[in-house]
Amino acid sequence: MLALADLCQANAAEGGSRLASKPPHFPTRAKRLIFLHMRGGPAHMDTFDYKPELNKQDGKPGRSKNRKLVGSRWNWEQRGESGLWVSDLVPHMAKHADDICVLSGLHTDSANHTPAMLQLHTGNFAFTRPSLGAWMMYGLGTENANLPGFVSMSPPIINGGAKNYSSAFLPAVYQGTAIGDIKTPIKNAQIGNLKNPRLSSTKQRRQLDFIQSLNRNLSDSDPADSQLEGVIESYELAFRMQTELPRVMDLTKETAATQTAYGIGNGKPSDNFGRQCLLARRMAESGVRYIELCDEFWDQHGTLKKGHGARAAATDQPIGALLADLKQRGLLDETLVLWGGEFGRTPDTARKDNDGRDHNAKGYSMYLAGGGVKGGFKFGGTDELGYEAVENRMHLHDLHATVLHLLGLDHERLTYRYAGRDFRLTDVHGKVAKEIVA
């Protein structure tokens, strides 16, 4: 009887769980996603969208009255065997040009941070919808029953807050697990209640079994209540995480050379994001399905050169190290990496010192790497000055459809019935950019 009870418990925790690993709709390379979220909106014409004509017209009148064009403040070179144009602002990422697929025809619906961030994460800013990570968990489950399948490191408190990693109307078990927040250095961030100073593991299990029996009795009286089911699942996951998660988050096991490569070190501007990137690699190899990292704020309406320079100093080396580490360990082919912000920036400014860029939702760049995409490839483009997407235009719905496709999920089949309607991440939109698939 004891053996049977243990087997039943294991089945409930793994195979019988909503979180159990599920096959994709079709064979694919990518098994997981790492989203490098550059909050605030990096300037595409200063990173991955070379605009020589904009540089020639630096200081000349822009499209609107009292605005002047702002050429890039960084030099550009063609990188790698592919000859992909990348700015000197991001020299470490530039070394991986042959692995990067730049999406330069992106556009979205809002040029305000909060709605744009919500649409980036959930596909919609008018209504609360499940986040991309929650949809991935719903479609694919987790690879490791002892770890959260969906993690958001240092998420913003504002600009939608927890809605950016919520499960909304999907079962609550698909909610993301936040580690810290944007104001807390990741080395100080903790997930609460992972340790019990009073009870042994055996006593905790007995206590939890009693609580879960009460929860299941209540759940049986209302089978449609996914929130209570989410509580039951989260208690079980939290119990299992006690031994697994601290090990994954312990960076002291990494060599000094590895930590240096990621830019980790007291006083270094890259220390915080370097720790996030190294944690992302450790989580990826431990079976976490969706991992989001968040940087401070690429929102330089003024002091563009100083501000973008500071954000690049904080993130470029860690990201370069992450890409190299994933590749060296054979993980890049099965890990899709997404870099970018909620929108781009304008090629002109109203500032008299000509040192700033404003929000631009009409045209901007993000990039994908690994996970079955064409490396050293640029898809889409903005006009010669960078105002709007004009070639192979790609709305956020198309980006979501493409990301799901690369993970083996058909965005039109990945649906959930709620309030009498079949919902999906892409709503009634979305076209897969098959041109970027390797």
N, C-alpha and C positions, 0 to 999 in steps of 0.2 A: 504494500500500500504506500509506503514511504517513497519507494522508487517510482511508482506510478504518479504520485503527486508531484515529484520533482520533474518528471517528463512532461506532465501537463503544464506545469508552470513555465518550463522552457519553451514549450510550443506557444503558449499564450504570449510570451515575451518576444518570440521571433516569428516563426512561420504563421502563427495564427493572428498576428498583429496587422493592423492597417499599415504599419511601417515596414513590413516585410519586403524584401527586394522583389521587384516585379520586372518582367522582361519588357524591353522597349517595343514600340510598334513595328520597328524594322531594325536590322543590324546596323550598327554604327560604331565609330571609334570612341567617341567621347562618352565617358561614364560620369563625369562630374563637371562642375563649373566653378571657377574662381573669378569673382567680379571685383576688379580693382576700381572702386568708386572714387572718382576725383570730384568731390562735392564742390559746386559753385560754377563750374563750366570752364574748362581749359580752352584757350584760344587755338582754334584749328590752324590758323595761319602762322602760329608760332611753334607748332609741334609736328604735325604730320601732313599738312596740306600746303605745299609750297606755292607761293603767290609772287612770282617775280614782278608782275605788273604792279601789284600793290606796293612793292618795295620801290619801284621806279617813281610812283606817284606819292610817295611819303610827303605829308604836309600839304598836299593839294586839297581843294574842296571835295567833300564827300557828297553823297546823294541828298542829304538834308541840309537845310540852311544852318549856318554856324557850326558845321561839323567838318573836321579835317581827317583825311586818310592817315592811317598809322601803319607804316611798313614794319615788318618783323625786326625786332631788335637783336635777333640771333642769326648767325651764319647757317647756311644750309649745305648739305652734301648728299650725293647719291651713295647709298650704303650697300654693302654686301655684293654678292654676285647678281642680285636682282636689280640693283641700281635704284632702290626705293629712296625717295627723297625724305630725309628726316633732319630736323633742326638740331643744332648744337645745344639747345636747351636740355635735351634728354640724351646725352651721349651713351649712357649705359643701355638704354632701350634700343638705341640706334645700332648697337652691336648685334642685335637680334632681328635686324630688318628682314632677313630671309625667312624668318618664322612668323612674321607679322602680316596680317591682312587688314589694310586700312580701309575703313568704310567712310568715304568722304562725301557721300550724298545724303547724309542723315538730316531729318527735319522732324520737328515735334509741334505740338499745338499751343504751348504757352511759353512765354519768355519770363515768367515769374518762378522763383525757386520752388516754392511748395507744390503748386500743381505740376510743374515739370518733373520734380522728383517723384511724386506719386505716380505720374504716368510712366516714368522710366521703370519703376518697380512693379507696378500693378496693371499697367495698360490703360488706366482710367483715373482722372482726378476729380470727376464730378461725384462719383459714388465710391464707397469703400469696397474694394475688390481684393481677392487673394493676390499675394505677391508672387513673383516669378519663382522664388525658392519654394513656396508652398505648393505651387502647381507641379514643380519638379518632384517634390516628395510624394505628392498624390499620384503622379504618373509612374515613378520609378521606385519609390520606397527607399530604404536605406541600405547601405552595404555593411554597416556595423551596428548591431542592435544595442551595443553598449555606449554608443556616442550619439549625440544629436545629429540628425542627418542634414540639418539646415542651421548654419551659424552665421550671425552677423556681428563682426567685431567693430567696436567703437562706433556704433550707429549714431546719427544725429538725434538730438532730443527734439529739435524743432523741424520745420519743413516736412511735416507729416509724421514725424516720430515713429512710434511702433507700427503705424499703418504700413510702413515701407517693408516690414518683415512679418506682417500678420497673415493669418490664414483666412480672415474674414468669414465667409459662409462655408468654406471648406471645413471638414472636421478639425477640431481644435488641435489634434495631435500633429498637424502639419505646420503649426506655428514655428517661426524661427526662434532660436535661442540666442539672445543677445549676450555678448561678453563685453562688459563695461559700457561706455558711451563716449561720444566725441570729446568730452571734456576730461576724461580720465585716461592717463597714460596706460597703455595696454599692460605694462609690467605690474601695475597696481590693480588691474581689473580682475574680478573674481565672479564666479557663479555661486550665489549664496546657497547655504544649507547642504553642501556636498559632504560635510563632515559632521559626525555626531559625537561630541566629547563624552557622552554619558553611556551610550548603549553600544554593545558589541554588534557585529554584523548579524549574528544569529538572532539576537533580541530585536534588532531592527526589523528583520524579516518577519518575525512573529507579530510584531506590532503592525507592520504594513499589511500582512495577511488579514488581520482583523479589520483594519480600516477599509481595505479593498472589498471585503465581504459586505460591509455596509454600503459602500459605493455601488457595488454591483446590484445589490437589492434595490437600491433607489433607481439605478439605471434601467433595470428590468421593468420598472413601472412606467418608464418613458423612454422606449428604445430610440426615439427620434432625437433625443437630446445628445448631440455630438459633443457639447461642451463637457458634460460629465464623463463621457468616454475619453475625452482628451485628458481630463484630470487623472483618470485611472491609468492611462498609458504613461502620462508624464511622471507619476509616482514611481512606476516600475522602471522607467528610463533613468530617473534620478538615482534610484537605488543602485542600478548597474553602473552608472557613471562614476560612482565614488572611487572606484579603483582605476578605471580606464582614463577618464578625462585629466586628472592631475598628471598622469604619466605623459600624455600627449602635450600638455601645456608646459612641461618642465624643459626649458631651453638649456639648462645646465648640462644636459646630456650631449649637447652639440659641441663640436670642437671649436676652439678659439678661432681657427682659420675660417670655419663656416660662418661664425658670428661676425667676424670682420668683413667677410664678403658681402654680407647682408647690411653692412653699415651700422651694426649694433655696437654701442659703446657710450659710456657716460659723456655727455656734452656734445655728442654728434647730432646734427639736425635730423639725420636719418634713423636714429635709434628707435623711435616709437613705431614708425612704419616698417622698419626692418624687422622688428619683433613680430608685427602682424604678418608680414610675408613669410617669415620662417615658420610661424604657427600654421599658416595656410598650407605650406608644404607638408608639415607633419600631419595635419588633419586630412589632407588629400590622400596621403599614403596609408592613413588609418581608416579610410572608407567614408569620410564625410562627403555628402552628395553636393551641397551648395555652400560655398564659403564666400562671404562678402567682407571686404576690407574697406575702410573709409578714411580718406585723408581730410584734412582741415577745411580749407576754403580757397578755391581757385577763382575768386570773385573780385578781380582787380579792375574796378572802374577807374581807379587812379593808381599811381605807382606800379604800373604794369611790369616794368623790367625787374624791379626789386621784388614784387609780390610773386610773380610767376617763377622768378629765379629761386625764391625761398621754397616754394612748393616743389619744384623740381629737385632741389637739394635734399628735400625730405623724402622723396619717393623714388627718384630715378634709379639710384644704386640698388635699393632693395628689390625693385621690380626686375632689374637686369639680373640680379642674383637668383631671384625666384625662377625666371625663365631658364637660366642656365642649369639650376639645380634640378628642375623638373625634367629637363632634357637629358641630363647626365644620368638620372635615375630611371629613365625610360617611361616617365609619367606624362610627358608633354603630349604625346600622341593620343592619350586617353583622357586628357584634361583640357577642357576648353577655357581659355583665359580671355576675359573681356575687360577692356580699359576704357574709361571715359567718364564724362559728367552728364548732367541732365540737359544741357544744351551747349552751344558754343558762344563765341563772342563776335562783336561787330568789327569790321575792318576800319571803322572810323570812331572819332570821339569828339565831344564838345569841349573837352578840357584845353585850356590855353597852352599847357605844357606838352600837349600831344603825347601823353604817357598814360594811356588807359584804354580800355575797351568795355563796351556795355553788353548786355545780354543779347543773344541771337538764337532764335529758335528756327529760323528759316534755312539754315545750312551750317553743318558742323561735322566733326569727325570723331569716331571711336575706332578701336581696333580689336580684332580677334586674333588669337594665336593658339597653335596646337589644335587638338580635338578634331582633326579632319578638315581644316580650312587650308586654302592655298596660301603659302607663305611668300613673302616678297611681292605681294600683289595689292594693287589699289583698285577699289571698286567704287564707282560713282565719283561725282565731283561737283564743286561749287563754281560759280562764275569766276572770271579772271581776278576779281577783287575779294571774293569770299563772302559776298552778301547772302546768296541763296544757293540751295542745291538745284542743279540744272541737269545733271547727267546721272542716269540710274538712281533716281531719287528713292530714298529708303526711309519710310516713316517708322516710328518706334514699333508700330504693330508688325511691320515687316521684319524688324530686328528680332522681336520676340518670336515670330514664326520661324525665323532662320535659326535662332539659338535652340529652340525646341527640336527642330529638324536635325540639327547636328548632334543632339542628344538622343536621337532615335524616336522622337515623339512627333506625331502628326498633330499640329495645332488645331485642326478642325475636328479631330477625333477625341482630343483631350478635353472632355466636357464634364460638367457637374450640374445636376438638376437641382435648382433652387427656386422657390417661389413660382413654380409652374413653368420654368424656362430652363433650357440647357445653356449654361454659361461657359465661356472659355476665356483664356488669357487675352486673346486677340479680338474678343467680341465678335463682330461680323466682318472683320478686316483681316489683313495679313497676307503677304506673299513671300514665299521662301526665295531668297537670293541664291539660286542653285549655281550661279556663276562662280561663287566663292568656295564651293565645296571641292575639295581635292579629289 
